[in-house]
Amino acid sequence: MRLIYGAVLLILAAAVGWLAATRLPAPDPIAVVDAVSTSAPAEADGGPIRRVPQPVHVIVAPDTPSTPDAAYTPDAPIDLTKARPAATAEVGPAAAAPGPAARPARNAPVVDESALRYFARQGDQRRLDAEIARLKALYPDWVPPADPTAPEIFVDTELDELWQLFSQGEYPEVRSRIADRQTREPEWEPPAVLIELLDQADARIRLTNASNAKQWKTVIETAAATPSLLTCDYVDVLWRVAEAFAKTDRPDRAKDAYVYILTNCDSPAERLATVQKAVDVLAETDIAELLSYDRGGEFEEVADTLLRRRVGVTAEDPELTSSPEELARIEALAADGNAADALLLGWYYYRHKEPGKAVDWFDKARKRDPESAKAVEGYALALIDLKRYADAEATSYDWNEKSADNLAAYLIAAVDLLAVEPPLRISEPVLQRMAEVIVRVKSLQGGEQLGWYAYNLGQVRTALRWFEIVRRWDPEYEPAAYGLAVVYWALKDKARVNALIREWGSRSERIANIGKPGRTELRGSRPIVDVIVDAPPVRTVREDPAYAYVEPEIEPEIAPESPVYVDAAPAATGGGSSGSCTGTTPTRALSPESALRRGWCLMDLNRPAEAAIAFDIALQSTSSKTREDAAYGATLANLRSGVTDRASVTAAAAPMSAKRQGEVTLSILSQQAVAAYADGRYVETILALEERARLAPEQTDLMMLRGWSYFKLGRLADARRIFEAVARTGLPEGDKGLAAVAAEQAGFGGGRF
């Protein structure tokens, strides 16, 4: 046995020496492209493609010698003389026994089949097939053994253990054991194929980590240095390389990488995922080219995704339209019970003034997804457009605290229901709940409309209290002042009518004309047998000032037809209001105090950009109180306009109370976090959220923003902790985040979601 073993070692040594002398010549240096192209020559940093037998290696050029990413020049000259794959020739201890049949031909290399035989014995078909493909690519004349599992004369159990550890991904342990054995047996050399595969695995890990960290230059350099990774066996690597090209402003190279996969790789799941990933980084025209590689409808799902995206754009802009064919396809997709498609159609038809169709699709969406606040919002808005105000109010009431949009939809429904002429019979429970919401949010329009509803039912004193409450919420709200003037006129309260005319006559023509024959447009009283919810009592246990009212004192009656102006009438300005939103006086010509009033009025009309101009003028007042109010208003206006940096400047323009300063600081930090996340600046997102968390508890939506930022940064443990906290509140967004983390940790996420 010792003689046989010695003979084997002599033969192996001879084979290694012979191979060193007769190794196949290395391929000529190639002017390589960054990814395989199917037709056109390479661009400036590449040359024509050289086709080689499968598996084709997509050879990727490094851009420059290793330098920091900041100095990266995408189109630098490329030298890939070191990037070509090396042929392996050493024979490990697990190779087949020497003999006449095993000896190579005079000019043929010796093929190391140890890895192939190990994978065959383990029944690892995937790795066996990959090893056969690799050896065929290196040695075109090599023929695989008929039975790779056949017994071998010599078996190295330690080497088998190394292959087993390699199969389990224990690469550092494999290297450690190789070093230990070489220390014990200085003449022992591990199989070259094992070392090559270990190097390949290390390169794959480096590339994956660089991709997760968005170090795109390192991704490309690592791929160029390890072309054996760029095959269908490592599709995830090809995806990451394609993304790196896209992120370094080379979409054509990214497209070439995707085309290579679609041309050469056969896994249906990987092919579909390839096109799905391309959708996130390539233009739609490039995606259309990728879809041409479809094999029997396998990319239909991606085509539908692109269609949804196009219709989504037209659903947001009523000036744009989708073709009947596109809408018909979305309707066909929505027919299978998909809530998202039904919701998309609902918004499209709503914004294109087809509320009848919109309400049907919104109804389907909310029934398919009972937790969809957007479906309920759309359904209520479509009902409002159809003038079905009672249905809209009933549908949206339970959702008015879900979001600002749902609250707005409810208030619109409630106000429109109250404003119907002639007044509808509204049950007391419905009136009560409308009043509760209106008082809770201090809705000026809602409180005003409750006043007119009471007035039209003949309940003038109740109307009076509602108009007083609205004026208390905002003393500059002209509709409430007008309502009070009408009510005082009906109550024949001369003094209060004249007081309102003196205060508002120069700013409101209709208030100035109260009591003038043929000029007053009062809302006529139409008493019906019904009730109106009374205005809030003087005080409640909540001690909310909005609940207070003062019972008016009735002065001696005056005849309705008598002139109201028993005192000196104010002089007419003729130039429009200086404080109203609709006055003819230019904003920049107003005094600081008048500009302040106009600013708040414009904010009520949701015109923040104009309001910001008015507040800037008010900031020049000599009154510290006016300057504080103006700084506060300007900050809110800029925040509502999305100009976060400008909001930070205006917040510091004048001292504000601690309460106001706290409010604007929280809003600014929230917007900074959202903006940073949208730009992909996840570290800055977390920093903004950390700063905000020191001032106030974090809301659920901001917690999700933090969780996804951790996820994008590869901090999966932190992301899981945040998603678990959200999931415990019962919100489905937390469960979705946990599923994404689990998929990423299992290797299915590809580092992208």
C-alpha positions, 0 to 999 in steps of 0.5 A, spaced: 500 500 500 505 504 501 508 503 494 502 504 491 501 511 495 508 513 493 507 512 486 501 516 486 504 522 489 510 521 484 505 521 478 501 527 481 508 531 482 510 529 475 503 532 473 504 538 476 510 539 473 508 537 466 502 542 467 507 548 469 510 547 463 505 546 458 499 550 461 494 553 456 496 560 454 492 565 457 487 568 453 489 575 449 487 581 453 480 583 451 478 590 450 472 588 454 465 591 455 461 592 462 456 587 460 454 583 454 451 586 448 447 582 443 448 587 437 451 593 438 459 594 439 461 597 446 461 604 448 467 608 449 470 604 455 469 597 451 470 594 445 466 588 441 464 582 445 467 575 444 462 570 444 465 564 448 462 557 449 456 557 455 457 559 461 458 566 458 462 570 462 460 577 462 466 581 463 466 587 467 471 593 467 474 596 473 474 604 472 480 606 475 485 603 480 482 603 487 481 610 489 475 613 494 468 613 491 468 620 491 474 620 485 471 615 481 470 617 474 465 612 470 468 613 463 476 612 465 480 607 461 480 600 462 485 595 463 483 588 464 489 584 463 489 581 470 481 580 470 481 573 465 479 567 468 485 562 470 485 555 468 486 550 474 490 544 473 492 541 480 490 534 482 487 534 489 488 527 493 481 526 491 482 525 484 481 518 480 486 513 481 492 514 476 492 509 470 493 508 463 486 511 462 487 517 467 493 519 464 492 526 460 494 526 452 501 529 451 498 536 450 492 536 454 491 539 461 489 534 467 482 536 469 481 536 477 475 532 478 475 532 485 470 537 486 465 534 481 466 527 485 464 530 491 458 534 489 456 527 486 457 523 492 453 528 496 447 528 491 448 536 490 445 536 483 445 544 482 453 544 484 454 538 480 451 541 474 455 548 475 461 544 476 460 540 470 459 547 466 465 550 469 470 544 467 467 544 460 468 552 459 475 551 461 477 544 458 472 544 451 475 537 450 473 534 457 468 529 457 465 528 464 465 521 467 460 516 466 459 515 474 462 521 478 460 517 484 464 511 482 468 508 488 475 511 488 482 508 489 484 513 494 479 518 498 482 523 502 477 524 508 480 531 511 479 533 504 471 531 504 470 535 510 473 541 507 468 540 501 462 539 506 464 545 510 465 549 503 458 547 501 455 549 508 458 556 506 463 556 512 469 559 508 473 562 513 473 555 517 475 552 510 481 556 510 483 555 517 483 548 516 487 548 510 492 552 514 492 547 519 493 541 515 499 545 511 502 546 517 502 539 519 503 536 512 508 542 509 508 538 502 500 537 502 497 542 497 489 543 497 486 542 490 486 548 486 479 548 484 477 549 492 482 555 492 479 558 486 472 557 489 473 560 495 476 566 492 470 566 488 466 566 494 470 571 498 469 576 492 461 574 492 461 576 499 465 583 498 461 585 492 454 583 495 456 588 501 459 593 497 452 593 493 448 593 500 452 599 502 451 603 495 459 603 493 457 602 486 465 603 484 467 597 488 461 593 486 464 594 478 471 593 480 470 586 484 466 584 478 471 585 473 476 582 478 472 576 478 469 574 472 467 567 474 462 570 478 458 573 472 454 567 469 447 564 470 450 561 476 450 567 480 444 571 477 444 576 484 451 578 482 449 580 475 443 584 478 447 588 483 452 589 477 447 592 473 444 596 478 451 599 479 452 601 472 445 604 473 447 608 479 453 611 475 449 614 470 451 608 465 444 605 463 446 602 457 451 598 461 445 596 466 441 594 460 446 590 457 447 586 463 439 584 464 439 582 456 445 577 458 441 574 463 435 574 459 439 571 453 443 566 457 439 564 463 433 559 463 430 560 470 423 563 470 423 566 477 430 569 475 428 571 469 422 575 471 425 578 477 430 580 472 425 585 469 422 587 475 429 589 478 430 593 471 423 597 472 426 600 478 432 603 474 431 603 467 427 608 463 420 605 460 423 605 453 429 600 455 424 596 459 420 595 453 426 592 449 427 587 455 420 585 454 421 583 447 425 577 450 419 574 453 418 566 452 410 565 452 408 571 456 412 570 462 413 578 463 406 579 462 406 581 470 411 586 469 408 589 463 401 590 467 406 593 472 408 598 467 401 599 465 399 601 472 404 606 473 402 610 467 395 610 469 397 612 476 400 618 472 394 620 469 390 618 475 393 624 478 393 629 473 386 630 470 389 634 464 392 627 462 388 621 459 389 613 458 387 610 452 380 606 452 385 599 451 389 601 457 383 602 462 380 596 459 386 592 461 386 595 468 379 593 469 380 586 467 386 586 472 381 589 477 376 584 476 380 578 479 379 581 486 385 586 486 383 592 491 389 596 488 387 596 481 380 598 483 382 603 487 387 606 481 381 606 477 376 609 482 381 615 482 382 615 475 375 616 474 374 621 480 379 626 477 376 625 470 369 627 472 366 621 472 363 620 479 358 614 477 364 610 475 369 612 480 364 610 486 363 603 483 370 602 483 371 605 490 366 601 493 369 595 490 376 597 493 373 598 500 370 592 500 376 588 498 380 591 503 376 594 509 382 597 512 383 602 506 383 609 508 384 611 501 378 607 498 373 610 503 376 617 502 375 616 494 368 613 495 366 619 500 368 624 495 365 621 489 358 620 493 359 628 494 360 629 487 354 625 485 350 630 491 349 624 495 351 628 501 348 623 507 351 617 504 358 620 504 357 623 511 355 616 513 360 612 510 366 617 512 364 618 519 368 612 522 374 614 518 375 621 520 380 620 525 384 616 520 388 621 516 387 628 514 385 626 508 379 622 511 377 628 515 377 633 510 372 628 506 368 628 512 368 635 513 366 636 506 360 631 506 358 634 512 358 642 510 355 640 503 349 636 507 348 642 512 348 647 506 342 643 501 337 648 499 331 647 502 334 644 508 334 637 509 331 633 515 337 631 518 336 626 524 339 629 531 344 623 532 347 625 525 347 632 527 350 631 534 356 627 531 357 632 525 357 638 531 362 634 535 367 633 529 366 640 527 368 643 534 374 638 535 377 640 529 375 648 530 372 647 522 370 655 521 366 652 515 363 647 519 361 651 524 358 657 520 354 652 516 351 649 522 349 656 524 346 657 517 342 650 518 339 653 525 337 659 522 334 656 516 330 652 521 328 658 525 332 657 531 335 664 531 339 663 538 342 657 536 345 660 530 347 666 534 351 661 538 354 658 532 356 664 529 359 667 535 363 660 536 366 661 529 368 668 531 372 666 537 376 661 533 378 666 528 376 673 529 378 675 522 373 670 519 368 674 515 363 669 514 362 668 521 361 676 522 356 676 516 352 671 519 352 674 526 350 681 522 344 677 519 342 674 526 342 680 530 338 684 524 333 678 525 333 679 532 332 687 531 339 688 535 340 695 533 347 696 537 350 690 535 348 690 528 351 697 527 358 695 531 359 690 526 358 695 520 363 699 523 368 694 524 367 690 517 364 695 513 370 697 510 372 690 508 365 687 507 360 690 502 355 685 504 356 687 511 356 694 510 349 693 506 345 690 512 339 693 512 339 697 506 333 696 502 334 691 496 341 690 498 341 685 503 341 678 501 339 674 507 338 667 508 331 666 508 328 662 514 324 656 512 322 653 519 320 645 518 319 640 524 326 638 526 331 640 531 338 642 530 343 640 535 344 646 540 351 650 540 356 647 546 354 650 553 358 655 556 363 650 559 364 643 559 369 639 563 374 639 558 374 647 559 375 648 552 374 656 550 371 654 544 365 651 548 363 658 551 358 663 548 355 669 551 347 670 551 346 676 547 342 682 550 336 684 546 335 691 545 329 695 544 326 693 537 326 697 531 322 696 525 325 691 519 324 696 514 328 702 518 335 704 516 340 700 520 345 706 520 342 710 526 349 712 528 354 715 523 356 710 518 363 709 516 366 712 510 367 707 504 374 706 502 372 704 495 379 700 494 377 693 497 379 690 503 386 691 506 385 685 511 381 680 506 384 675 501 380 678 496 381 685 496 384 689 491 389 692 495 396 689 493 399 685 498 406 688 498 402 695 499 399 693 506 401 695 513 404 689 517 398 688 521 393 688 515 398 683 511 398 679 518 390 678 517 391 677 510 396 672 511 392 668 516 386 668 511 390 666 505 392 660 510 385 658 511 384 658 503 390 653 503 394 658 499 400 658 503 405 661 497 401 667 497 400 667 505 408 667 506 409 673 502 404 677 506 407 674 513 414 676 510 411 683 510 408 683 517 415 681 520 417 688 518 412 691 524 415 694 530 410 690 534 413 684 537 407 681 538 405 682 530 412 679 529 412 673 533 405 671 529 408 673 523 414 668 524 409 663 526 405 664 520 410 664 515 413 658 518 407 654 517 406 657 510 413 655 508 412 648 511 405 647 508 408 649 501 414 644 502 419 649 503 423 646 509 429 650 509 425 657 508 421 654 514 427 654 518 429 661 516 422 664 518 422 660 524 428 664 527 426 671 524 422 673 531 422 670 538 416 665 539 413 662 545 416 655 547 409 652 545 410 655 538 417 654 537 416 646 539 411 645 534 414 648 528 421 645 530 417 638 530 414 639 523 421 642 520 424 635 523 419 631 520 419 634 513 427 634 513 426 626 515 421 625 509 425 629 504 432 625 506 428 619 505 425 620 498 432 622 496 435 616 499 439 619 504 438 614 509 443 616 515 440 623 514 433 621 515 435 617 522 439 623 524 433 628 523 428 622 527 433 622 532 433 629 533 425 629 533 425 623 538 428 628 543 423 633 543 416 628 542 414 621 541 415 618 534 408 617 530 407 611 527 408 613 520 415 616 522 417 609 526 416 606 519 420 611 516 426 609 521 425 602 520 425 602 512 431 607 513 435 601 517 433 596 512 436 600 506 442 601 510 442 593 511 441 594 519 436 589 519 436 587 527 434 595 528 429 595 522 426 588 525 425 592 532 422 598 529 417 593 525 415 589 531 413 595 535 409 597 529 406 591 528 404 590 536 399 596 534 395 592 529 398 596 523 399 591 517 405 596 515 409 593 521 408 586 518 410 588 511 416 590 514 418 584 518 416 580 512 421 584 508 427 583 513 425 575 513 426 575 506 432 579 506 435 575 511 433 568 507 437 571 501 431 572 497 431 580 498 437 581 493 438 587 498 432 591 494 425 592 496 
